[in-house]
Amino acid sequence: MRKFFPFLRTTGCLIAACTTALQAWQPGLSAVTPGGTASYGFEVNTRNRNDVVAFWHAVYQASEGYESRVQWTGNYQGNSGTTSDVFVDDVERRINYFRAMCGVPALVRVNTGSMVLIRSADPHKPAPSTLKSIAAQNAALMLIRNYNPSTSTDPAFTHDPPPSLAGWSTSAWNGNAYGNLAFGLYGPGAITQYMVEEIASGSATSPWNTLVGNRRWTLYPEATDVATGDQPGDSASRPPTNVLYISQNENELVADPTPDFVPYPAAGFFPAPINSRYWSLSRAGANFSAATVHMTDADGNEVPISNVTSNINYGDPAVLWEVDGATATKSVRSDTTFHVHVNGIAGTDIPTSFSYSVTLIHPDRLTSNQSITGSATPVSNQTTPYTFKAPKGAESLLVTTFRKESAPWTEGAEKSAITRIIDRTAGSYDLKATMSTFAGFGALTGARAFHLTFPTIYDLIVRGVPEQSFELDRDILSQPGGKLRFAYRRGFMTTGSNLAVETSADGGVTWSRIGKTISGVSNTTYEFNVSSASFNLPKSTKPLRVRFRYFTNPGSPVYTHEAAPTSPTGIFIDDITTVNCAWLEPEKTTILSKKAAQFDFNTKSAGASLVEGGEWSLALRTQLGGKWFPYGPFKSVTIAAP
């Protein structure tokens, strides 16, 4: 059981407590490791892009990886179990992240020891001493126990579950009645979906989604105390569940110290991955029944919206509308701004109109003006100073020296260690496969090959087939006629399974496909011959990264490693090389103070001798929100004689 954190019940005391709690996160300070990162008391300036980016990485991302920290103690036969304190902190942090982004007090606590809410009209009443956390945990187990995988239905997925259900109890009923319900998700993943209000296909599941009821209760400004119930699940037939006990007892409500409009997506800079096709604006005391909504893009063009409605049933009154296309996107290359104008609002002391702007951003991309300036011809036996400009809010900086190399190379799986490959596969199979494992299949070009396959047909969190990839750990300089070449052989790979080869000129933030996608040739057999591929590399003034990504078309059948571990599922790749290309070989990295503005380049700081005619690059990298971002500017230099 988590230790009890008593609440300060009055508005004045809560504001006073906020003064110290807000030290939990500040721009310019690195995040701590999960388990040590604060989980409440946040504020963020959404008008400052770097602040929003740092907040995303320091706080939102600190709750990722929660699956490894859940430590669930129950079973699916009747014991709802418990979860770890660290996992509960992950949930608390995720809730308060969203509240801070939307400008409401980020002071909600989770699983405190608070008792359930019981109303006189409730048809089923648990003991008054029942904890919210127990009710939520029992309700989450009831959800998972009543799922019918053959029909994809669940009679427990209701706020009034009947007593005939498996695992029903008065406490489980109470948890369903007073909670947000999630099926197929749990923990922080469920919190995100309560805010986005979409399932994986982008379709709403109930009026609670189209009226964003889950979101509005989670963002309710006066709330202070909730509880999370979580069942992690173990398969597509038994997916995870969450019940977020969101209703408040009277003594858990505090007056919002700064009542204001609460938009979602939030006004200002906003990470695109948590965008939604259901936009909303709420405020206590407002009447939106006659409200109209008008949206334009950054150029003043009309943005189409639909299904504008008002609602007073969930949390504070709200106006809601639906967007599509670029407005609903969850991925942007460049910052994308939309202007919202809401008119016809009524209510005592409530403005009759409210306008704001939302700028969707890629949270892994820095847009601050970064530069390295200095001589293009440093002298071999001298120290040459270079000055640079770093993004505001940087927590730390580093400069890496790179030596330009042109010698040919081949990345093959025969090597005893993979030194120039970044593995982004599931980890449940070997990226560097031993071909003799697959009896009768034969070799590719040697005893081993790089292997991409679908680990499972169903990912419990993504709710789909998880794509797989690996990246070449080389910064490639494509010259005229530059090509990427490799050998490949398709194993059991259906016609809807695909390998895309992609390049990135921004350190892996965004990717573009090169050449044709390599798809399976048959749904029933594997390829008997080895094929060769040669793809043109794009011209670029910046170094290129290359990755191989394996994915499936929606609804396509797939072969999985889980179903047949000793069969050659997926695709095998080997002997990766380039033609008419150079690359940047990293030599030495120097960590600098966040206040530094100069780097002194010489033999010592370069990490190797500076020989006349040698070509080098200096690259600046920034840490923000605890994350080291891809290299910013590259300064190319040629070593001059003394």
N, C-alpha and C positions, 0 to 999 in steps of 0.2 A: 504494500500500500504506500502511495506517495505521502510524504509528510504534508501536514495541513498548513496552508498559508492563509492566515486570517485576513479578511478584507477590511479596509477602512471604509466605513459606510457613508460618511457625509461627503458632500461635494467638496467642501473646503479641504478636508483631509486628503481626499483623493488627489486634488491638484497639488497639494504640498508634497505628497509622495512622488508625484510625477517629476518633481525637480531633480531628484537623484536618479530615478529610474531612467530618465532620458540619457544618462551617460552610458546606457547599454550599447549604443552604437552611435558612432560619429563618423562623418566623412573624413577620409585621410588617415583612418586607423584600420589596420588589418583585422580581419575576422579571426576568431579563435577556432580551434578544432571543434567539431560537433561534440556536444556534451559539455563544453565549456562556453559555447556561444550563448549570449543572452537570449531569452525567449519572449520578452515583453518590454514595454517601456520605450518603444521606438518613435522617432520622428524622422521625416525625410522631406527634403525640399524638391518637389516634383518639377519645379521650374529650372532646376539645375541638372542638366543631362548626366554629368559625371557623378553627381550625388545619387541619381536613380540607378545608374549602372553599378556603382559600388554597393548600394543597398541590395540590389538583386544578388550579387555574388556573395556579399558578407552575411546576408540574412536568409533570403529565399533559398539559395543553394546550400546553406548549412543544414537544412532539413532534408536534402536529397540523400539517398542511400539509407533511408529509414528502414528499408526491408531487412537490413542486416542487424538492426538494433531493436526490433520489435520484441524479441524474447517472449513470445506468447506461451503461456503455460497450460492452455486448455486442450480439449479434444472436441470432435464434432459429434459426439454421442450424447453430450449433455453438460459438459463442463465448459463454461464460457471463458474461464481462465483470466489471467491478468497480462498486462504488458509492462515493459520496463519504464522506469522514470525517464530515462533518456529519450525513449520513443515518445512519451507523452510531451516532453519538452519540444520535440520535433513538431508535434501537432500545434502546440501553443505558439511556437515561433511562426509557423506558417499562417495561422489565424491573424496574429498581430502584424505580420508583414503586410497582409492585404488591408488591414484596418489603417495602418500608418500611411500606406500609399493613397488611400481614399480620404485621408484627413480626419478620421475619427479616432478617439483615444485608443491607443494600442496597449491596453492594460488588462486585457482579458486573461484570466487564469483558468487552467484546465485540470480537472480531477483533483479538486482541493479538499474533498471531504464534505461537500455541500449535500444537503438532503434533496430528495425529489420534490417537484411541484405537484401538489394534489389539489384539485378543485372539487367543489361539492357536486358538480354535475357529472364527474367522471364515473362511468359505469363500472370501472374496475379500479380498486385502490390498494396499492401496496402498503406495507407498514410505513408510517411516517418517518421512521429512522432509516429507510432505504437510501443508500447513496446514489446520487446521479450516475456516478461512474459504474456502479453495479447494474443499474437499470439499462444503461447504454450498452454495456458489455453483453447482458442477457439478450437485449433486443437484436444486437448484431449477430449473435449465434442463432436466434430464431430465424432471421433472414436467410442465413446460409443453409440451415437444416431443411427449409421448406422449398428450396429451389428444385425445379424439375428440369434437368438438362435436355430431356427428350422433347419438351414443348417450349423450353426457354421461358417458363412462367414461374412466378413466385407469389402465392397468395398472402405471404407475410409482408409483402412490399406495400404497406398501407399504414395510415396513421390510426386505424382502428382494427387491429388484427383479431380474428375470432379465436375463442378459447380452444377450438378443435385443432389448432396447429401444433406441430411438433415443437417442443421447447417453449410453449406459451406459458407465461406466468404473469401475475399482476405487475411485477416489475418490468418484464419485457414489454408488456402492453404500454406501460407508462413511458418507457424509453422511446417506443415508436410514436406515441401520441405527441410527445414534446420534443422530438428530435428531427433533424435533417437525416435523410436515409440515402445511403449510397450502396450500389450493388456493382461488383466488379472492381472496386477500388477501396482502399483503406488508408488510414493515417493521413499524412500531408497530401498525398495524391487525391484523396477524397475532398480535402479542403479546397484544393485548386479547382476541382470540378464543381463544387458548390458555388464557386465564384463565377466560373465560365458558363455553367449551366448547359453543357453540351455533353453528349456521349461521343464516342470515337468517330461515329459516322457524321457527326454534326447535327443530328436530329434531336429535337426535344423529346423528353420521355413523359412529361405530365405538365399540368398547369403550373406546378411548382417551378418548372424550368422556364416556360414561356413567360411567366409572371415573375421570374427570378426570385422566388420565395426563399430558397436556400441562401442566396447571396444577401438578400435584404436582412434576414435574421442574423447572418454571420457578421454583417456590418452594423448591426443595430447599435447606435452610439452609446446608449445607456447601459448596455450589457457589461457585466464584469466577470461572470462565472458560468462556465460550460463544462461539459464532460464528454470524453470520447470513448466509444466502444468499438473495438476492432477485432476482426477475425481475418487472419492473413490468407486463408484459402490455400489450396494445394493443387488445383487443376482447373481445366476449363469446365469440368462438371461440378466443381466446388469452388467458384471464384470468391475473392475476398469481399468483405462487407464492412461498412462503417455506419455507426449511428452517432451523430453529434447532438448531444443533449443541449439544446439551444435556449429553451425557455428559462425565464428568470423568476426566482422568488422575489417578493416585494423588497426585501432587505438587500437584494443583490443589484438593484437598479440605482443608478446615480444619474442626476441630471447632466446632460452633455454640457460641459463648461463653455463650449464654443459652438452652439447649434448653427449649422450651415447646410447648404446643399451638398449631397453626397453623390457624385457621378461615378459610374463604372462603364467603360474604362475611366480611370481617374484623369482629371485635368492635368495638363503638363506633359512631361515625357513619360511614356508608359511602355513596358516591355511587350513586344508583339506576341510572344509565346502564351501570354495569359489574356489575350484579347478574346472577345466573344462576339457572336452574331446577335446577341441580345444585349442592347445598350439600355442603361437606366439612369434615372435621376430621382433622388428621393430627398425629402426633408420633413422633419417633424412639423406638424401644424399646417402644412401646405395642402391646397386643394388643386389637383391637376385635372379635374374632370373636364374642363374646357381648354386644356393646354394644347398647343400645337408645337410641333418639332420641325425644325428646318436645319439641314446640314449642307455644308459646302466643303470642297477640298481646298488645298493651299492656293490654287489659282482662281478660286471663286466659283468653280463649277458646281452645279447642283449634284448632291450625292443622294441617290435614291434610297428611300426608307419605306418600311411597310409595317402594318399591324401596330400602329400607335394606339396605346391604351393607357388608362390610369387604373390604379389599384390601391386599396387601403388595407388589404387583408394580412399582409406579411410585414412585420416591422413598421417602419415609417411609410407614409403615403408616397407613391412613386408614379412617375410616368415612364413608360417602357416602349421601346420600338425595336424593329428588326432591321439589320443591315446585311449586305452580302458582298461578294466580290472582294475587291481590295480593302474595303472598310472592315471586313470580318477576318482578314488574313491573320495568320499567326507567324508569319515570317516576312521580314522586309530586308532588302539590301540597303536602302537609304531611308533616312527618317521621313515619315509620311504623316502629314498633318491634316486633321479634319476640324472644322469649326462647327459648333453646335449652338443653336439659338432656340430657346424654349420660351414661348409667350403664352399669355392667358392664364397665368398662375394666380390663384386667389388664396386668401387666408390673412388672419390678423398679423400685422407687422411683417408680412411676407412680401418680398419684391414680386411684381407682376411679371417680370421676365428675368431670365438668367442665361448668360452666354459664356461659353468657355471653349477652349481648344484642347484637343488630344493629339499628341505626336507619338505615333508608334515607332519604336526603335528596336534595333537588333542589340540585345544587351551584351553581346560578345564583341561589339565593334566600337572602337573609340573614334570620335570624329574631331577631337581637339587638334588644333594646328601644332604638329610636332615637326621639328627640324633639327638637322645637324649641319653646322656650317664650319668651314675651315679650308685649308689648302687642299687642292686636288693632287698635289705632288709633294708629299712630305719627304724630307731628306732622310736617308737610311740611318745615319748615325746621330740624328738629333731628336729632340722631343718636340712634337708639333701639337699645339693645343687645338681642340675642337670644342665649340660651344653648341649647346642644344637647348631646345625649348620643350618642356615636358607638360603633360596635361595638368590642369588644376585638380587638386585633391589627390595627386599621386602619393602613395604611401612609401614607395621605394622605386629606384631606377637601376637599370643595369645597361652596360654597353658590352656587346660581344664583337670580337674581331673575327673576320672571316677571310680566309685566303682563297682566291679564285683558282680552281683546278679544272683542267681540261682532259685529263687522262681518262680513257674509257673504263667503265665499271659494269659489273653485272651483279644484280641482287638475286641470289638463288637460295633455295631452301636446304642445300647440301651443307651449308655452314653449320658448325656445331652450336653457334649462338646467333640469334637474330639481333644484329646491332644497328641496322639502318631501317628497321621496320617498326611502326607504331601499331600495335595490335588493338583493334577495337571490336573484337569478336566477343561472344558471350562468355567464353572461358570454359564452357562445358565440353569443348572438343579442342584438339590441337590445331592451331593455325598452321604449324609446320608439320604436315602429315607424313607418316611413314607409309609408303605406297603398298608395302607387303601386308599391311593390315587388311587390305581389301582383296581377299583371295580371288584370283582369276581376273582381276581388273588390269593388272600390269602397271608399268611405270609410265611416267610422263617424260622427263628428260634425265631422270636420275632416281635415286632411292627415295627422295623426299620431294614434296611440292607444297606450296602455300595452298591452303584449303579454306574455302568459304562455303558454308552450308547453313541451312536454317536449323537452329538448335531445337526448336519446338514449334508446333503449329499454332501455339497460342501463348501470348505473353500476358500475365495476369494484370499488369499495370497498363501496358499499351493497348491491350485487348485486340491484338492482331499478331501477324507473323513478324517477329523482330528482324529487321534488316541487319546485315553484318558487313564489316569493312576492315581494311587495313590501309595504312598510309606509308608511303616512302618517307623516311626521315632524311630527306635531302632538299636543299633549296636549289632548284634547277634553273639555270640561265639558258633559256631557249634562244638559239641563234637561227639565222635563215636556214630553212630546210630541217629544223629540229623535229625529231620523231621519238616516240616512245614505242618500244618493241617488247613483246613477251610471248611466251608459249602458253597454251592453255588446252585443257581437255575437259569436256563436259561429262560429269557422272550422271547419276539419276537426277535429272534437272528438267522439270516440266516446261512446256512451252510458255507458261506464264511466269517463269522464274528468269531473272535477268542479272547480268553483270554490267555495270556502268563504270567506265573509267573517267575520272573527273579531275580537274585541276583547279587550284585556288591561287590567286595572286595577292591575297590578303592574309596569309598565314593560316588558312583553314577556317576562316570565318564564313565565307561563302564559297560555293563550288559550282563549276560549270562542266557539263559533259563534253567529252571529245570523242570523235569517231562514233560508230554505231553501237548501240547496246547489243551485247551478246546474249541471246535468249536460248532456252533449251530447244532441242530439235525433236524431242519425243517425250510423251508422258509415260512410256512403258519401258524404255531401255536407255543405256548410256552410249556415249560416243566411243567408237573404237579407235579413232585416229587422233593424233596430236595436231592441233592447229596453231598457226602463227598469226599474230596481230601486229600491225604497224599503224600507229595513229599519229597524225600531225599534231605537234604541240603549238599552242597559240603564241603569237608574238606578244611579248610583255616587257615592259621596262622594269618590272619587279621580279624577284625570284618566284618560281612556281613550286607549289606542292602538288603531289599526285596521290590519289587514293583509288582503291578498287572497292566498289560498293555492290553488294548482292542484295536484291530485293525482289518482291513478288508483286504481280498485278493484283488489285483487289478482287477477292472472290476466286482466285485461281487455286487449284490443288497444288500441293507442294510435297516434296520428300523432306523428311526431317532426320537429323542425327539421333534424336531421342527415340524414334521408332525403330531405327536400324543402325546401331552404332558401328557395326563392322561392314556396312555397305557403303559404296562410294557415292554418297549423296552430294549434291552441289557441284561446284566447279573447282578445278585444280589449276594453279598458275605457277609458272617458274621462269627463270632466266630473264628477268626484267632488266632492261637496259635502255640507254638513250643513244641517239645519233645526232651529230652536229649540236651538241649541247656542252655547256660547262656547268659547274656547280660551285657553291660556296661551302668551303670546309671550315667549320667553326674551330677556332684555335684557343681563345681564352675569353672568359666572361668576368667582368669586374662589377661588383655590386657597389652602387653609389648611394649617398644620402638623398632623400627626397628633395633636399634643398640645393643639391649640386647643380651646376650649370655648365661644367667644363669637364672634358676628358682629355688627358695627356697621352698622346700616342707615341710609343717608342718600342724598342725591342722587348722590353720587359712587359709592358702592358699588352703588346701584341701576342705574346706567348710563343714567338718564333723569330728567327732572324729576319730583318728587313733587307731584302736583296734588291739592288737596282733593277728596275723593270718589273718587279713583282706587283701583281694586282691584288688589292685588298678591298674589303668593305667594312665599314663600321655601322653597327645597327643599335638603335635605342629601343629598350623595352620597358614597359611601365607596369607597376603593380597597383591595382585599384580594387578595393573590396576583398583583399586577400588573394586575388587572381592575377597571375602574370599574363598580360595580354600579348598577342603576337607582336613581333617586331614592327616598329613603326618605320621611320625613314631609314633607308640604307644610303650611306655616303660612300661612293666608290672613289678609290685613290690609287695612284700608281707611284711606286717608290722611286724617288729621284736620287741621283748620285750626290755625294758630298760636295 
